[in-house]
C-alpha cells in the first residue's frame, strides 16, 4: 500500500494522494497533474526561457460522475505567467464543476454571453448539453475576475492560455482561450489515421479578433523581424506585443480588445475516433497536426505517448530553430478507447498528411472561425532562484515582447521577491 500524502489545492482544500500521483477530491474525483493512467498520458518539459510556465491537469470522475473527464493545458506568459497558469489549473476545474452541480439541481439560466444557445436542441447540440456553453463562459469569466483581485499574483502583464475539454460518453466539449490547441485523431473512410483540429488558434490577426481589438483602440501588427507573428499592442505604446487575442490575465490589455471569453466546440464521438491531444504552442510551433498524430499513434507504450511527443518537439526546436530558446512544452493525450488497442492496430493506418483538416467540428454559434482555458507535472525547485527570461536573448515568437513602462505593480513585486530571495 502506497504512502499517503496531501496537497493544498484550489480554494484551500486538501486532497489525499494515494501514492500513485493522483489526488482524491470530493465526490470521488481523481485529480492527476503528471504521469499516466488508464485513459491518458501526460508530460511537460521546461524549455530554455527560465521557469516552466506550462501547466496541466486531468480530472477523472469529474463532478462525481463515473463517465465524465475534464482535462486541460495552460501556457503562462509574462513575468508571473507560471503562477497564473498554476492558479488557473487548480481553480478553473472547481468553478466548472460547481456550475455542473448547479445544472443538476435546476434548469440553468442563460446569460447574455452565451448568445442564447442554451436550453434546447439548437445548433445540433444534444438537449442535455445545451447549457454547457453557458457553464464554460461563466466559469472563465469568474476565473479572470478572481485573477484580477488576487492578492499575491500580479496579472497586469502576465497571463495564461487555456484549452480544456469535458468528455462524457460520446459527447466531447472543448473550450479554448489563446493559442494552445486540441487535435483529434480519427479514421477516414479508408481506415487511415487523420488529424482533425478541434480548436482555432486565437491570434490577433484573425478577422473578427482584429476587428474587436480595433474597436477597442488596441493595435495589431507584426514586427519587421518576425513578419508572420501578429501581436496585440497598446494604443500609444509599442508594448506588450501579446501574440494572442484572448487570455486569462494581461489586464494591461483588457480595455483594448483582449478578452477571456472562450471559443467553444462540440463533437459527437464515433467508433472511428482514437484520441485527443491537448498541447501548448511549444509543440505546435514545430510539429504539424499530422506529425503529432503519427508520433502518438506510433508510441509502443501508451503511458509514454506524451513524453515521446514532447521529446520529438524538443528535437524539432533544435533542428528548425538552432539559435532560438526552446519553448516549454506540455501535452495531454486522452485516449478514447478502453482498453487501448495494441500498438500494431493503431499503427495499421498511416497518417494521411494531405487530408489533414482544420476545424471541422461544430462550434456553438455554428461557425468555426475563432469567435468566442494543467498542471505542472514536476515542480521546479527553488523557484526564487529561477527567473523568467522570455524577453532575453534570441527567442522565436515570444508570447510578449516588452513590458509597459507603467507596470509599477510588476516592478514592486519583482523587487520584493528579490529581497525575499
C-alpha positions in Angstrom: 0.0 0.0 0.0 1.4 3.3 -1.1 2.3 6.1 1.4 -0.3 8.7 1.8 0.4 12.4 1.5 -1.6 15.5 0.9 -1.5 18.6 -1.2 -3.0 22.1 -0.7 -5.3 22.6 -3.7 -7.6 25.0 -5.4 -9.6 27.0 -2.8 -7.6 25.7 0.1 -8.9 22.2 0.3 -6.6 19.3 0.9 -6.6 16.3 -1.4 -5.3 12.9 -0.4 -2.6 11.3 -2.6 -3.0 7.5 -2.6 0.6 7.1 -3.7 0.1 6.9 -7.5 0.4 10.6 -8.2 -3.3 11.2 -8.3 -5.1 13.2 -5.7 -8.5 12.2 -4.3 -11.0 15.1 -4.3 -14.6 15.5 -3.1 -17.2 13.2 -4.6 -14.6 10.6 -5.6 -12.9 12.7 -8.3 -9.3 11.7 -9.2 -7.0 14.6 -10.0 -3.8 14.0 -11.8 -1.0 16.5 -12.5 1.5 14.3 -14.1 2.3 10.8 -15.4 -0.3 8.4 -16.9 -3.4 6.5 -16.1 -5.9 4.2 -17.9 -7.2 6.9 -20.1 -4.4 9.4 -20.5 -0.7 10.2 -20.8 0.7 13.5 -19.5 4.1 15.1 -19.8 5.7 18.5 -19.6 9.3 19.7 -20.1 10.9 23.1 -19.3 12.3 25.0 -22.2 15.2 27.4 -22.2 13.4 30.6 -21.2 13.6 30.0 -17.4 11.0 28.5 -15.2 8.4 26.2 -16.8 5.3 28.3 -17.4 3.2 25.4 -18.8 0.8 23.6 -16.6 -1.8 20.8 -17.0 -4.4 18.7 -15.2 -6.7 15.7 -15.6 -9.8 15.0 -13.5 -11.4 11.6 -13.7 -15.0 11.1 -12.5 -15.4 14.8 -12.9 -18.3 16.2 -10.8 -18.6 12.8 -9.2 -19.8 11.1 -12.4 -18.0 8.0 -13.4 -18.1 8.6 -17.2 -17.1 12.2 -17.1 -13.5 13.5 -17.7 -12.0 17.0 -17.5 -8.6 17.9 -18.7 -6.7 21.0 -19.8 -3.3 22.5 -20.6 -2.3 26.1 -19.7 0.5 28.1 -21.1 1.6 31.1 -18.9 3.4 34.1 -20.2 4.9 37.2 -18.7 7.0 37.6 -15.5 4.4 35.7 -13.4 2.9 33.5 -16.1 3.9 30.3 -14.2 1.8 31.5 -11.2 -1.2 32.4 -13.4 -1.1 29.0 -15.2 -0.9 27.0 -12.0 -3.7 29.0 -10.3 -5.9 28.5 -13.3 -5.0 24.8 -13.4 -6.2 24.5 -9.8 -9.2 26.8 -9.7 -10.9 26.6 -13.2 -12.0 22.9 -12.9 -13.5 23.7 -9.5 -15.6 26.5 -10.9 -16.8 24.4 -13.9 -17.6 21.6 -11.6 -19.6 23.9 -9.3 -21.7 25.1 -12.2 -22.3 21.5 -13.4 -23.6 20.7 -9.9 -26.0 23.7 -10.1 -27.1 22.4 -13.5 -28.0 19.1 -12.0 -30.2 20.8 -9.3 -32.1 23.2 -11.5 -32.6 24.5 -15.0 -29.5 26.5 -15.9 -30.3 30.1 -16.9 -28.7 31.6 -20.0 -26.6 34.8 -19.7 -26.0 37.3 -22.5 -22.6 36.0 -23.2 -23.9 32.5 -24.1 -25.7 34.0 -27.2 -28.9 32.3 -26.1 -27.8 28.8 -27.3 -28.7 27.1 -24.0 -31.9 25.5 -23.1 -32.8 23.4 -26.1 -31.6 21.3 -29.0 -30.0 24.1 -31.0 -27.0 24.1 -33.4 -27.0 20.4 -33.4 -26.3 20.1 -29.7 -27.9 17.3 -27.6 -30.5 18.8 -25.3 -28.7 17.7 -22.1 -25.5 19.5 -23.2 -27.2 22.7 -24.4 -26.3 24.6 -21.2 -22.6 23.6 -21.2 -21.6 26.6 -23.2 -23.0 28.9 -20.6 -21.2 27.0 -17.9 -17.9 27.4 -19.6 -18.4 31.1 -20.4 -19.4 31.9 -16.8 -16.6 29.8 -15.3 -13.9 31.6 -17.5 -15.4 35.0 -16.6 -15.2 34.2 -12.9 -11.7 32.8 -13.3 -10.5 36.1 -14.9 -12.2 38.2 -12.2 -10.6 36.2 -9.5 -7.2 36.7 -11.1 -7.8 40.5 -11.2 -8.3 40.6 -7.5 -5.7 38.0 -6.5 -3.6 39.4 -3.6 -0.3 37.7 -4.5 -0.3 37.2 -8.3 0.5 40.2 -10.4 -1.5 39.6 -13.6 -1.1 43.1 -15.0 1.5 42.0 -17.6 1.2 38.2 -17.1 -1.4 35.7 -18.2 -2.2 32.3 -19.5 -3.9 30.4 -22.3 -6.3 27.6 -21.6 -7.5 24.7 -23.8 -9.7 22.3 -21.9 -12.3 19.7 -22.6 -15.1 17.7 -20.9 -15.8 14.2 -22.2 -18.9 12.4 -21.1 -19.8 9.3 -23.1 -19.9 10.1 -26.7 -20.0 13.9 -26.1 -16.9 16.0 -26.3 -16.9 19.7 -25.4 -13.8 21.8 -26.0 -13.2 25.3 -24.7 -10.3 27.3 -26.0 -8.6 30.6 -24.9 -5.4 31.7 -26.6 -3.1 29.7 -28.9 -2.8 26.3 -27.3 -4.6 23.6 -29.4 -6.7 20.5 -29.3 -6.4 17.9 -32.1 -8.4 14.7 -32.6 -7.0 11.6 -34.2 -9.7 9.8 -36.2 -10.0 7.4 -39.1 -11.2 8.3 -42.6 -13.2 6.1 -45.0 -10.1 4.2 -45.9 -9.3 3.5 -42.3 -6.3 5.8 -42.4 -5.5 7.9 -39.3 -6.1 11.6 -39.9 -5.9 14.7 -37.7 -8.9 16.9 -37.1 -8.1 20.3 -35.5 -10.8 20.9 -32.9 -9.9 24.5 -32.0 -8.8 27.7 -33.6 -5.6 29.4 -32.7 -6.9 32.7 -31.4 -4.4 35.0 -32.9 -4.8 38.8 -33.1 -4.9 38.9 -36.9 -8.0 36.7 -37.2 -10.6 39.0 -38.9 -13.1 39.0 -36.1 -10.4 39.2 -33.4 -8.7 42.1 -35.2 -12.0 44.0 -35.6 -12.8 43.7 -31.9 -9.3 44.9 -31.0 -9.5 47.8 -33.4 -12.9 48.9 -32.0 -11.3 48.9 -28.5 -8.4 51.1 -29.7 -5.9 48.3 -29.5 -3.4 47.8 -32.4 -2.4 44.6 -34.3 0.8 44.4 -36.3 3.8 42.2 -36.8 7.4 43.3 -36.2 9.7 43.5 -39.1 12.0 40.8 -37.8 9.0 38.3 -37.4 6.5 39.2 -40.1 4.4 36.1 -39.6 3.7 36.8 -35.9 0.9 39.3 -35.4 0.7 40.9 -31.9 -1.7 42.9 -29.8 -0.3 46.3 -28.7 -1.4 49.2 -26.5 -2.9 52.2 -28.3 0.0 54.6 -27.7 3.0 52.4 -26.7 4.7 49.6 -28.6 4.2 47.0 -25.8 3.4 44.4 -24.6 3.0 42.8 -28.1 0.9 39.8 -27.0 0.8 37.1 -29.6 -2.8 36.1 -28.9 -6.2 37.8 -28.9 -7.7 36.0 -25.8 -6.2 35.1 -22.5 -6.6 35.0 -18.7 -4.9 37.9 -17.0 -2.9 40.5 -19.0 -5.1 43.2 -17.5 -3.0 46.0 -19.2 -4.8 44.9 -22.4 -8.3 44.1 -21.2 -9.6 47.6 -22.1 -8.0 47.4 -25.6 -9.5 44.2 -27.1 -8.1 41.3 -25.2 -10.9 39.1 -23.7 -11.2 36.0 -21.6 -14.4 34.6 -23.4 -13.6 31.1 -24.7 -14.4 29.7 -28.1 -16.4 26.5 -27.5 -16.7 23.5 -29.8 -18.8 20.3 -29.6 -18.2 17.0 -31.3 -20.2 13.7 -31.0 -17.6 11.0 -30.9 -17.8 7.8 -33.0 -16.1 4.5 -33.1 -13.6 6.0 -35.6 -12.2 8.5 -33.1 -9.0 7.3 -31.4 -7.5 10.0 -29.1 -7.3 13.8 -28.5 -4.1 15.7 -28.0 -4.1 18.9 -25.9 -0.8 20.8 -26.1 0.8 24.2 -25.7 2.3 26.1 -28.6 5.8 24.8 -27.8 4.6 21.7 -29.6 2.5 23.2 -32.4 5.2 25.7 -33.3 7.4 23.0 -34.6 5.2 20.0 -35.4 2.1 19.8 -37.7 -1.2 18.2 -36.7 -0.4 15.2 -38.9 3.1 14.7 -37.3 1.6 14.9 -33.8 -1.0 12.2 -34.6 1.7 10.0 -36.2 4.0 10.3 -33.2 1.3 9.5 -30.6 -0.2 6.6 -32.6 3.3 5.1 -33.2 4.1 5.1 -29.5 4.7 1.5 -28.4 3.8 2.3 -24.8 0.6 4.2 -24.3 1.8 5.7 -21.0 4.8 7.2 -22.8 2.9 8.8 -25.7 3.0 12.3 -24.2 6.7 12.1 -23.3 7.6 10.8 -26.8 5.7 13.7 -28.3 7.5 16.3 -26.2 10.9 14.8 -26.9 10.2 14.9 -30.6 9.1 18.6 -30.3 12.4 19.4 -28.5 14.4 17.8 -31.2 12.5 19.7 -33.8 13.2 23.0 -32.0 16.9 22.3 -32.1 16.9 21.4 -35.8 14.5 24.1 -37.1 15.5 27.0 -34.8 19.0 26.3 -33.5 19.6 29.9 -32.4 16.3 30.2 -30.6 15.4 29.4 -27.0 13.3 26.2 -26.9 9.8 26.9 -25.6 8.2 25.0 -22.7 6.0 22.0 -23.8 3.0 20.4 -22.1 1.0 17.6 -23.6 -2.1 15.5 -22.6 -3.0 12.5 -24.7 -6.6 11.5 -23.9 -7.4 8.0 -25.3 -11.0 7.5 -26.3 -11.0 3.7 -26.4 -10.5 1.5 -23.3 -8.8 -0.9 -23.4 -6.5 0.9 -25.7 -5.8 -1.1 -28.9 -2.3 -2.5 -29.1 0.3 -0.5 -31.0 0.1 -2.6 -34.1 -3.6 -1.9 -34.6 -3.1 1.8 -34.0 -0.3 1.9 -36.5 -2.2 -0.1 -39.1 -3.4 3.1 -40.7 -0.8 5.6 -41.8 -1.4 9.3 -41.1 -2.5 10.8 -44.4 -1.0 14.3 -44.2 -2.7 15.8 -47.3 -6.1 15.0 -45.7 -5.3 17.0 -42.6 -8.3 19.0 -41.6 -8.6 22.3 -39.8 -11.6 23.0 -37.7 -14.3 20.6 -38.9 -16.2 20.2 -35.7 -19.3 22.2 -34.8 -19.0 25.4 -32.8 -21.8 26.6 -30.6 -22.5 29.5 -32.8 -22.5 27.5 -35.9 -19.1 28.8 -37.0 -15.5 27.7 -36.8 -13.5 30.8 -37.3 -12.3 31.8 -33.8 -15.1 33.9 -32.3 -16.0 33.5 -29.0 -8.7 27.5 -20.7 -2.7 21.8 -16.0 -0.7 21.4 -14.1 2.9 21.4 -13.6 3.9 17.8 -13.6 7.3 18.3 -12.0 7.5 21.3 -9.7 10.7 23.3 -10.3 12.7 23.5 -7.1 13.9 26.8 -5.7 11.5 29.0 -7.7 13.1 32.2 -6.4 16.4 31.2 -7.9 14.9 30.9 -11.4 13.6 33.9 -13.2 11.5 34.2 -16.3 13.9 35.0 -19.2 11.4 35.2 -22.1 12.5 38.7 -23.0 16.2 38.0 -23.0 18.3 36.5 -25.8 17.1 35.1 -29.1 13.7 33.5 -29.0 11.2 32.6 -31.6 7.8 34.1 -31.2 7.7 35.0 -27.5 4.2 35.5 -26.2 5.0 39.1 -25.2 7.8 41.4 -26.4 8.1 44.3 -24.0 6.6 45.3 -20.6 4.8 48.6 -20.4 6.6 51.5 -18.7 3.7 52.0 -16.2 3.7 48.4 -14.9 4.7 49.6 -11.5 2.9 46.8 -9.7 5.2 44.3 -11.5 8.3 46.3 -10.6 7.4 46.5 -6.9 6.6 42.8 -6.7 9.8 41.9 -8.5 11.9 43.9 -6.1 10.0 42.3 -3.2 10.7 38.8 -4.4 14.4 39.6 -4.9 14.6 40.9 -1.4 12.9 37.8 0.0 15.3 35.6 -2.1 
